[in-house]
Amino acid sequence: MMDTVSVWLVDSVLPQGFLDELHGYLDARERERAGELDPPRRREYVAAHGAARVLTGRALGISPDRVRFTIGRHGKPEVDGLRMSLSKSEGLAMVACTAERAVGVDLQRVDAGMDAARTARRFYPGEEAEHVADCPVRFTDLLARKEACVKAAGGRLFPGLRLPVHGRRVVRQADGPYRVRDLPAPSGYAAAVALAGEDDYQVREHLWPGQGVAP
């Protein structure tokens, strides 16, 4: 049977009462980090990390405040009994969960004012730099794919920028292959998900919190 990865698009524009509830689910490390941010970034952080706890807890059958994340060497959150990944970008976030295969999800805001051609020539393989030309959308599409693969592997982004992903369904890293797929994203954003291994998988897409604001 084909593996399934569930992906939720999370909006940080939530009523203050709901954000307060999500804040109550965070652990001490997350609360400390949230307290260091300015108010807009704090709301985004609490919405993203609170949603990750709600969705992970739901998948594990436990309450959000009982979810125990450990942080990998390069910042990837991990939890016993589930594979998950979290990405944040300017007011939105994505959470991906799957049963067994390592997963990475990435959401990127397109910077329309960037010098895409120059940046791609500096960091991307030659073929990809030619594909990007001076198109920030193409640059960001590839960046989301690269970051998804790097996050699935639990590695560092900078070396991953050289990872060839254009026109590839299976991307090979030092520890093995990863199958990457583009995801639908709101206008002005790009998104992708990657799972360890060459086998295909199905994606179930959701909005969170959906109708209303009940967790």
C-alpha positions as CSV (number, residue, x, y, z in Angstrom):
1,M,0.0,0.0,0.0
2,M,1.3,3.5,-0.9
3,D,2.5,5.7,1.9
4,T,0.6,8.8,2.8
5,V,1.9,12.1,4.0
6,S,-0.6,14.7,5.4
7,V,0.3,18.3,4.9
8,W,-1.5,21.2,6.7
9,L,-1.2,24.9,5.6
10,V,-1.3,27.0,8.8
11,D,-2.4,30.6,9.0
12,S,-1.0,32.7,11.9
13,V,-3.8,35.2,11.7
14,L,-5.8,33.8,14.6
15,P,-7.9,35.3,17.5
16,Q,-5.8,36.2,20.5
17,G,-7.7,33.8,22.7
18,F,-6.8,30.9,20.4
19,L,-3.2,32.0,20.3
20,D,-3.1,32.0,24.1
21,E,-4.4,28.5,24.1
22,L,-1.7,27.4,21.6
23,H,0.9,29.1,23.7
24,G,-0.2,27.0,26.7
25,Y,0.7,23.9,24.7
26,L,4.4,24.9,24.2
27,D,7.2,23.6,26.2
28,A,9.6,25.8,28.2
29,R,12.1,26.0,25.4
30,E,9.5,27.1,22.9
31,R,8.0,29.6,25.3
32,E,11.4,31.1,25.9
33,R,12.0,31.4,22.1
34,A,8.6,33.0,21.6
35,G,9.3,35.5,24.3
36,E,12.5,36.7,22.5
37,L,10.5,37.7,19.3
38,D,8.7,40.9,18.4
39,P,4.9,40.7,18.5
40,P,4.3,39.8,14.8
41,R,7.0,37.1,14.8
42,R,5.8,35.8,18.2
43,R,2.3,35.3,16.8
44,E,3.7,33.4,13.8
45,Y,5.9,31.3,16.0
46,V,3.1,30.4,18.5
47,A,0.7,29.6,15.7
48,A,3.2,27.4,13.8
49,H,4.6,25.5,16.8
50,G,1.2,25.3,18.5
51,A,-0.4,23.8,15.4
52,A,2.5,21.4,15.1
53,R,1.8,20.2,18.6
54,V,-2.0,19.9,18.0
55,L,-1.6,18.0,14.7
56,T,1.2,15.7,16.0
57,G,-0.7,15.0,19.2
58,R,-3.8,14.2,17.2
59,A,-1.9,11.7,15.0
60,L,-0.4,10.1,18.2
61,G,-3.6,10.1,20.1
62,I,-2.3,12.3,22.9
63,S,-3.0,15.9,24.0
64,P,-0.8,18.7,22.5
65,D,1.0,19.5,25.7
66,R,2.1,15.9,26.1
67,V,4.0,15.9,22.8
68,R,7.7,15.6,23.5
69,F,9.9,17.0,20.7
70,T,13.6,16.5,20.5
71,I,15.7,18.7,18.3
72,G,18.1,17.2,15.8
73,R,21.6,18.4,15.2
74,H,20.5,20.9,12.6
75,G,17.2,21.9,14.3
76,K,14.8,19.4,12.9
77,P,12.0,18.5,15.4
78,E,11.6,14.8,16.0
79,V,9.0,12.8,18.1
80,D,8.7,9.2,18.9
81,G,6.1,7.3,16.9
82,L,5.7,9.7,14.0
83,R,7.8,11.4,11.3
84,M,7.0,15.2,11.0
85,S,8.4,18.4,9.6
86,L,7.6,22.1,10.1
87,S,8.3,25.1,7.9
88,K,7.5,28.8,8.5
89,S,7.4,31.7,6.1
90,E,6.0,35.2,6.6
91,G,2.7,34.6,8.2
92,L,2.1,31.1,7.1
93,A,3.4,27.7,8.1
94,M,3.3,24.1,6.9
95,V,3.2,20.9,9.0
96,A,3.8,17.5,7.4
97,C,3.3,14.1,9.2
98,T,3.7,10.6,8.0
99,A,4.1,7.2,9.6
100,E,7.5,5.8,8.9
101,R,9.6,7.5,6.2
102,A,11.7,10.6,7.1
103,V,9.9,13.7,5.8
104,G,10.8,17.3,5.1
105,V,8.4,20.1,4.1
106,D,9.3,23.6,3.0
107,L,7.3,26.8,2.4
108,Q,9.0,29.8,0.9
109,R,7.8,33.3,0.2
110,V,8.8,34.6,-3.2
111,D,11.0,37.7,-3.0
112,A,10.0,39.5,-6.2
113,G,12.8,42.0,-5.8
114,M,15.7,39.6,-5.5
115,D,18.4,39.2,-8.1
116,A,17.5,35.6,-8.9
117,A,20.0,35.1,-11.7
118,R,23.0,36.3,-9.7
119,T,22.0,34.3,-6.6
120,A,21.4,31.2,-8.7
121,R,24.8,31.5,-10.4
122,R,26.4,31.7,-7.0
123,F,24.7,28.7,-5.3
124,Y,22.8,26.5,-7.8
125,P,24.3,24.0,-10.3
126,G,24.8,25.4,-13.8
127,E,21.8,23.8,-15.4
128,E,19.5,25.2,-12.6
129,A,21.0,28.6,-12.8
130,E,20.2,28.7,-16.5
131,H,16.6,27.5,-15.8
132,V,16.2,30.2,-13.2
133,A,17.4,33.0,-15.4
134,D,16.1,36.2,-13.7
135,C,12.9,34.6,-12.4
136,P,12.4,34.8,-8.6
137,V,9.5,32.3,-8.9
138,R,11.6,29.6,-10.5
139,F,14.4,30.3,-8.0
140,T,12.0,29.8,-5.1
141,D,10.4,26.7,-6.5
142,L,13.8,25.1,-6.6
143,L,14.8,26.4,-3.2
144,A,11.6,24.8,-1.7
145,R,12.5,21.5,-3.2
146,K,16.1,21.6,-2.0
147,E,15.1,22.6,1.5
148,A,12.4,19.8,1.7
149,C,15.1,17.2,0.8
150,V,17.6,18.7,3.2
151,K,15.0,18.8,6.0
152,A,14.0,15.2,5.4
153,A,17.7,14.2,5.7
154,G,18.1,16.4,8.8
155,G,21.1,18.1,7.2
156,R,22.3,21.7,6.7
157,L,20.9,24.0,4.0
158,F,24.0,25.6,2.7
159,P,25.5,22.4,1.2
160,G,22.0,21.5,0.0
161,L,21.8,24.5,-2.3
162,R,24.1,22.6,-4.7
163,L,21.7,19.7,-4.7
164,P,20.3,19.1,-8.2
165,V,16.5,19.1,-8.0
166,H,15.3,20.6,-11.3
167,G,13.2,18.1,-13.3
168,R,13.9,15.3,-10.8
169,R,11.4,13.2,-8.9
170,V,14.1,11.3,-7.0
171,V,16.9,13.4,-5.5
172,R,20.0,11.6,-4.2
173,Q,21.9,12.7,-1.1
174,A,24.8,11.2,0.7
175,D,22.5,9.1,2.9
176,G,20.3,7.8,0.0
177,P,17.4,8.8,-2.3
178,Y,14.5,11.1,-1.5
179,R,11.3,11.5,-3.6
180,V,10.3,15.2,-3.8
181,R,7.0,16.7,-4.9
182,D,5.8,20.3,-5.4
183,L,2.9,21.3,-3.3
184,P,0.1,23.8,-4.0
185,A,0.8,27.1,-2.2
186,P,-0.9,30.5,-1.9
187,S,0.0,33.1,-4.5
188,G,3.5,34.4,-3.8
189,Y,4.7,31.3,-2.1
190,A,6.3,28.0,-3.2
191,A,6.2,24.7,-1.3
192,A,7.5,21.2,-1.6
193,V,7.6,17.9,0.4
194,A,10.2,15.1,0.3
195,L,10.1,11.6,1.8
196,A,13.1,9.2,2.2
197,G,13.3,6.5,-0.4
198,E,12.4,6.2,-4.1
199,D,8.8,4.8,-3.7
200,D,6.0,7.2,-4.6
201,Y,3.5,8.4,-2.0
202,Q,0.2,10.2,-1.8
203,V,-0.3,13.6,-0.3
204,R,-3.4,14.7,1.6
205,E,-3.6,18.5,1.8
206,H,-5.5,20.3,4.6
207,L,-6.0,23.9,5.9
208,W,-5.6,24.5,9.6
209,P,-7.5,25.3,11.7
210,G,-10.1,25.2,8.9
211,Q,-13.6,26.3,9.6
212,G,-13.8,28.0,13.0
213,V,-10.9,28.0,15.4
214,A,-11.4,24.9,17.5
215,P,-8.1,22.9,17.7
